[in-house]
């Protein structure tokens, strides 16, 4: 079992007038983490996925625990809680370098096929290779 881990340095563009990360920027950072996981660990870069498929978020739970400020470095971790035939529920946590939790939650993604005319979208089971690559990230009771 593995975590997918990336670091992110908080930049001016992430912050609001109060000098802390503006909450929508956290969701963008989460999306970056998911996109990196798909490309680096699952060998499914979004640039290729979105030619015929998609991986939309269908459920998202977020708890904001502690502020992050410009120049902080966050350690972003992602793991799999549950793998379905066409969906994956992931846990995530963003921690300060000292281990303090800044953000945590769960995100459920669904693998979808997109019609050529882009008007119809329906769930589609993950292929065997993707399941094989996702499986090592399953962590129970984290």
C-alpha positions as CSV (number, residue, x, y, z in Angstrom):
1,X,0.0,0.0,0.0
2,X,1.2,3.4,-1.0
3,X,0.4,7.0,-0.8
4,X,0.8,9.2,-3.9
5,X,2.7,12.2,-2.6
6,X,3.5,15.6,-4.1
7,X,4.8,18.8,-2.6
8,X,3.3,22.2,-3.3
9,X,4.8,25.5,-2.4
10,X,2.2,28.1,-1.6
11,X,2.6,31.1,-3.9
12,X,1.1,34.6,-3.9
13,X,-1.4,33.5,-6.5
14,X,-2.9,31.0,-4.0
15,X,-3.6,33.6,-1.3
16,X,-6.4,36.0,-0.5
17,X,-6.3,39.5,1.0
18,X,-5.9,37.9,4.5
19,X,-2.7,36.3,3.4
20,X,-3.9,32.7,3.6
21,X,-4.8,30.2,0.9
22,X,-8.2,31.1,-0.7
23,X,-10.3,27.9,-0.3
24,X,-11.0,27.4,-4.1
25,X,-7.2,27.2,-4.6
26,X,-7.1,24.2,-2.4
27,X,-9.6,22.5,-4.7
28,X,-7.4,23.4,-7.7
29,X,-4.4,21.9,-5.8
30,X,-6.4,18.7,-5.2
31,X,-7.3,18.5,-8.9
32,X,-3.6,18.9,-9.7
33,X,-2.8,16.0,-7.3
34,X,-5.4,13.8,-9.0
35,X,-4.2,14.7,-12.5
36,X,-0.5,14.0,-11.4
37,X,-1.6,10.6,-9.9
38,X,-3.4,9.6,-13.1
39,X,-0.4,10.6,-15.3
40,X,2.6,9.5,-13.1
41,X,1.2,6.5,-11.3
42,X,-1.6,5.2,-13.5
43,X,-0.1,6.0,-16.9
44,X,-3.3,7.8,-17.9
45,X,-2.5,11.4,-18.6
46,X,-5.5,13.7,-18.8
47,X,-4.3,14.9,-22.2
48,X,-5.0,11.4,-23.5
49,X,-8.0,10.5,-21.3
50,X,-10.0,13.5,-22.4
51,X,-9.8,12.5,-26.1
52,X,-12.5,9.8,-25.5
53,X,-13.1,9.6,-21.8
54,X,-13.2,11.7,-18.6
55,X,-12.8,11.2,-14.9
56,X,-15.2,13.7,-13.3
57,X,-15.6,14.3,-9.6
58,X,-19.0,13.1,-8.5
59,X,-18.6,13.5,-4.7
60,X,-16.3,15.7,-2.6
61,X,-15.9,16.1,1.1
62,X,-13.4,18.6,2.5
63,X,-12.4,19.7,5.9
64,X,-10.3,22.8,6.3
65,X,-8.2,22.3,9.4
66,X,-5.5,24.9,9.4
67,X,-4.5,27.9,7.3
68,X,-1.6,27.8,4.8
69,X,0.3,30.9,4.0
70,X,2.6,32.2,1.2
71,X,6.0,30.3,1.1
72,X,4.6,27.3,3.1
73,X,5.3,23.9,1.6
74,X,2.5,21.5,1.8
75,X,2.9,17.7,1.4
76,X,-0.2,16.4,-0.5
77,X,-1.1,12.8,-0.1
78,X,-3.6,10.7,-1.9
79,X,-4.7,7.1,-1.4
80,X,-7.6,4.8,-2.4
81,X,-10.3,4.0,0.0
82,X,-12.6,2.1,-2.3
83,X,-12.3,0.9,-5.9
84,X,-15.4,0.1,-7.9
85,X,-15.6,-1.1,-11.4
86,X,-15.9,2.4,-12.8
87,X,-15.3,4.6,-9.7
88,X,-12.6,5.2,-7.2
89,X,-13.0,6.9,-3.8
90,X,-9.8,8.5,-2.7
91,X,-8.7,10.0,0.6
92,X,-6.4,13.0,0.7
93,X,-4.6,15.1,3.2
94,X,-2.5,18.2,2.8
95,X,0.0,18.7,5.6
96,X,2.4,21.3,6.6
97,X,6.1,20.2,6.7
98,X,5.7,19.8,10.5
99,X,2.9,17.3,10.1
100,X,0.0,19.7,10.9
101,X,-3.0,18.9,8.8
102,X,-4.2,21.8,6.7
103,X,-6.8,20.1,4.6
104,X,-8.3,16.6,4.4
105,X,-11.2,14.8,2.8
106,X,-12.5,12.3,0.3
107,X,-13.1,12.6,-3.5
108,X,-15.0,10.1,-5.6
109,X,-14.1,10.0,-9.3
110,X,-16.0,8.1,-12.1
111,X,-14.4,6.8,-15.3
112,X,-16.7,7.9,-18.1
113,X,-16.9,7.4,-21.9
114,X,-17.8,10.4,-23.9
115,X,-19.6,10.1,-27.2
116,X,-17.9,11.5,-30.3
117,X,-20.3,14.4,-30.5
118,X,-19.5,15.1,-26.8
119,X,-23.3,15.1,-26.0
120,X,-23.5,11.8,-24.2
121,X,-21.5,10.7,-21.2
122,X,-21.8,7.3,-19.4
123,X,-19.8,5.4,-16.8
124,X,-17.3,2.9,-18.2
125,X,-15.4,0.2,-16.2
126,X,-11.7,0.8,-15.7
127,X,-9.6,-1.5,-17.8
128,X,-7.5,-4.2,-16.2
129,X,-4.2,-2.2,-16.5
130,X,-5.7,0.7,-14.7
131,X,-7.1,-1.5,-12.0
132,X,-3.7,-3.1,-11.6
133,X,-2.1,0.3,-11.2
134,X,-4.7,1.6,-8.8
135,X,-4.6,-1.4,-6.5
136,X,-1.3,-0.6,-4.7
137,X,-2.8,2.7,-3.5
138,X,-5.6,1.0,-1.6
139,X,-5.2,1.7,2.1
140,X,-7.9,0.5,4.5
141,X,-8.9,2.3,7.6
142,X,-6.6,5.3,7.1
